[in-house]
Amino acid sequence: MNRILKAAAYYFAAVFGAGFVLGTVRVLWLAPQLGARAAELLETPIMLVVMLVAARSIEAPTLIVSVEDDLYGTYASAKYTAAHIRNARFVGYPSGGHLLAGHNDEVMAELKAFLGGSSAVGMAR
């Protein structure tokens, strides 16, 4: 469990830290010069590289859950991240939004199984 927490903390720190720095640069310098959308498009590939590098360095069991209709667009990047982490399991649902509405029991079962409780259920893909 300690290994999992260290890996999660590392990934969070790397991705959040990069996002914070790049977001600051985007908002303060790029967006006023290029416009918001162009600035976001410049930031996106850099964040993808940061996510990939951080994900590839994780060697702890990892569970990633996402929903296709999440308006934040997390599904593709969650699936991509899971594909690049050793021992990762991706669980995706077609609907439920950012809060995974309607999937509470399934997600809790996945979490329990991941943490060593019981067998997983749900619409895992």
C-alpha positions as CSV (number, residue, x, y, z in Angstrom):
1,M,0.0,0.0,0.0
2,N,2.9,2.3,0.8
3,R,4.2,1.8,-2.8
4,I,0.9,2.7,-4.2
5,L,0.7,5.9,-2.2
6,K,4.2,6.9,-3.2
7,A,3.4,6.3,-6.9
8,A,0.2,8.2,-6.7
9,A,1.9,11.1,-4.9
10,Y,4.7,11.2,-7.5
11,Y,2.2,11.2,-10.5
12,F,0.0,13.8,-8.9
13,A,3.0,16.1,-8.0
14,A,4.5,15.8,-11.5
15,V,1.3,16.3,-13.5
16,F,-0.3,18.9,-11.1
17,G,3.0,20.8,-10.9
18,A,3.5,20.9,-14.6
19,G,-0.1,21.9,-15.1
20,F,0.2,24.7,-12.5
21,V,3.4,26.1,-14.2
22,L,2.1,25.7,-17.7
23,G,-1.3,27.1,-16.7
24,T,0.3,30.2,-15.3
25,V,2.4,30.7,-18.4
26,R,-0.7,30.1,-20.6
27,V,-3.0,32.5,-18.7
28,L,-0.4,35.3,-18.1
29,W,1.6,35.3,-21.3
30,L,0.3,33.1,-24.1
31,A,-3.5,33.7,-23.9
32,P,-3.2,37.5,-24.1
33,Q,-0.9,37.2,-27.2
34,L,-2.5,34.3,-29.0
35,G,-6.0,33.8,-27.6
36,A,-7.2,31.3,-25.1
37,R,-7.8,28.4,-27.5
38,A,-4.4,28.7,-29.2
39,A,-2.7,28.9,-25.8
40,E,-4.5,25.7,-24.7
41,L,-3.5,23.9,-27.9
42,L,0.1,24.8,-27.3
43,E,-0.1,23.5,-23.7
44,T,-1.8,20.2,-24.5
45,P,1.1,18.3,-26.1
46,I,3.4,19.3,-23.3
47,M,1.0,18.0,-20.7
48,L,0.7,14.8,-22.6
49,V,4.4,14.3,-22.6
50,V,4.5,15.0,-18.8
51,M,1.7,12.5,-18.2
52,L,3.5,9.9,-20.3
53,V,6.8,10.3,-18.6
54,A,5.2,10.3,-15.2
55,A,3.0,7.3,-16.0
56,R,5.9,5.2,-17.4
57,S,7.9,5.6,-14.2
58,I,5.1,4.2,-12.1
59,E,5.5,0.5,-11.2
60,A,2.7,0.2,-8.6
61,P,-0.7,-1.4,-9.2
62,T,-3.0,1.4,-10.5
63,L,-6.7,1.7,-11.0
64,I,-8.0,4.4,-13.3
65,V,-11.8,5.0,-13.7
66,S,-13.4,7.3,-16.2
67,V,-16.6,8.0,-18.1
68,E,-16.9,8.7,-21.8
69,D,-19.4,11.5,-21.4
70,D,-17.3,13.4,-18.8
71,L,-17.5,17.0,-20.1
72,Y,-13.9,17.6,-18.8
73,G,-12.8,15.1,-21.5
74,T,-10.9,12.9,-19.1
75,Y,-11.8,9.5,-20.8
76,A,-9.2,9.4,-23.6
77,S,-6.3,10.6,-21.4
78,A,-7.3,8.2,-18.6
79,K,-7.4,5.3,-21.0
80,Y,-4.1,6.4,-22.5
81,T,-2.5,6.8,-19.1
82,A,-3.6,3.3,-18.0
83,A,-2.1,1.8,-21.1
84,H,1.3,3.3,-20.2
85,I,1.4,2.3,-16.6
86,R,2.7,-1.2,-15.7
87,N,0.1,-3.2,-13.8
88,A,-2.7,-0.6,-14.5
89,R,-6.4,-1.5,-14.8
90,F,-8.7,0.9,-16.7
91,V,-12.4,0.8,-16.0
92,G,-14.6,2.9,-18.3
93,Y,-18.3,3.6,-18.4
94,P,-20.2,5.1,-21.3
95,S,-22.2,7.6,-19.2
96,G,-22.2,9.1,-15.7
97,G,-20.5,12.4,-16.1
98,H,-17.5,13.6,-14.1
99,L,-19.1,12.3,-10.9
100,L,-19.6,8.8,-12.3
101,A,-23.4,9.1,-11.6
102,G,-25.2,5.8,-11.4
103,H,-21.9,3.8,-11.0
104,N,-21.4,4.2,-7.3
105,D,-21.8,0.5,-6.5
106,E,-19.7,-0.6,-9.4
107,V,-16.9,1.8,-8.7
108,M,-16.9,0.9,-5.0
109,A,-16.6,-2.8,-6.0
110,E,-13.7,-2.0,-8.3
111,L,-12.0,-0.1,-5.5
112,K,-12.6,-2.9,-3.0
113,A,-11.2,-5.5,-5.4
114,F,-8.2,-3.2,-6.2
115,L,-7.4,-2.8,-2.5
116,G,-7.8,-6.5,-1.9
117,G,-11.4,-6.8,-0.8
118,S,-13.6,-8.8,-3.2
119,S,-14.0,-9.6,-6.8
120,A,-14.6,-6.7,-9.2
121,V,-17.9,-6.2,-10.9
122,G,-19.1,-3.6,-13.4
123,M,-18.8,-2.7,-17.0
124,A,-15.0,-2.7,-17.1
125,R,-13.5,-2.3,-20.5
